[in-house]
Amino acid sequence: MTAFPCKPASLAALALLAGAAIAPAGAQSAATEGRKLAFDRGKGNCLTCHVIKGGDLPGTIGPELKDIKARYPDRDELFAIIFDETKRNPQTMMPPFGRNRILTEQEINAIVDFLQTL
């Protein structure tokens, strides 16, 4: 068997391509988990107040959740809204999911990943 010499630049390019192939799968996995949490009536429970594409029996108290990435290009802002919207809007009806420990930071991040796919 003959070995082919690899240049360091070729190895670096392969490593970058391998990382790029893995990242979307990880993001997709987080978005899938976020969808489950958002639709879970015992956890995120987003459908109680929001219309979300693919969700059953949505509420209409909150705004429809669509075009989220365009509306909230800063993912940290969206995270903060879910974590504790009362900091931004003291009159909100949205529960402070993070502050009240309804959701963990990891769960909120997964929901943000999901919402950014809408």
N, C-alpha and C positions, 0 to 999 in steps of 0.2 A: 504494500500500500504506500502510495506517495503522499507526503504531506505538502500542502500548499502553504507558502509563507503568507502571513497576514500582516498588513501594516497596522500600526497603532490607530491610525485614522479610520481604517476599515472596522476595526474592533469597536471603536467609540461610536461609529455610526450604527453598527449592529446593536449595541447596548441601548442607544437612544431609541431605535425602532422597537426593540423589545419592551422598553419602558412605556412607549406610546401605546403599544398594543395592550398592555396590562392596565394602564390608567383608565381608559374608558370602561373596561369591564368592572373595575372597582367602583367607579362612579355609577355605573348602571346598577350594580348590586346595592349600593347605598340608596339610590333612587327607588329601587324596588322595595327595599325595607321601609323607606319613607312613605311610600304609597300605602303599604300595609298599616303603618302607624296612623297615617292621616285618616284612613277609612275605618280604623278600629274604634268602635263606639265606646270602648273602655279606656282608651289611651288618648290619642290625638283628638279624635272625635270632631275633626274639621267639618264633616258633613252635617253636623247639627246646625251650623250657621252659614255654611258656604256651599255654593254650587261648584262642583269639581267634575270635569269630564270623566265619565266612567263610574261615578259614584251614585249609589242608590239612595233615594229619599232625602235629597239635600234640603237644607234650610235656606232661608233668604234673609236672615238678619244681617249677615256680613256680605261684603262684596263677592261677586263671582271670582273664583281664583283661576284666571287665565292670563296669558301673556305676562307671566310673573317676571321672567328674566328681563324683559323690556321695561317693565314698571319698576323693578328693583334690581338694577344691574350690580349694585353693591350687596353681595350676599350677607355681609355683616349687618346691614340694615334690616334685612329680612329675618335674620337670626334674632336680632334684638326685639323685633315686633312679636315674634312667637315667644321669646323668653319672658318678656314683660312689657307689653304694649302700654301699660299705665304710665310708664316713664315718659313716653312721647305724647300720649293722649290720656290724661287722668279720667276722662269721662267714658272710655271705651267699655264695651261689654265683653271684650275678649279676655278670657282668663289668662293670668300670667303663668303660663305652663312651666317655665323654668323656675321662677321665683317660688312657686308653690310646690315644686318638685313633682309635678304631674308627669313631666317628661325630663329625661336627663339631657345634658348638652349633646351627647352622641345621638340621641333620638331626635332632638331638634335639628341637628346638622343633617340627618338623613331626610327629614321632612323638607328642609330647605333644598336638598339635592332633588327631591321629587318635584317640589313646586317649580323649580327652575326648568323642568322639562315640559311644563304646561304652556 
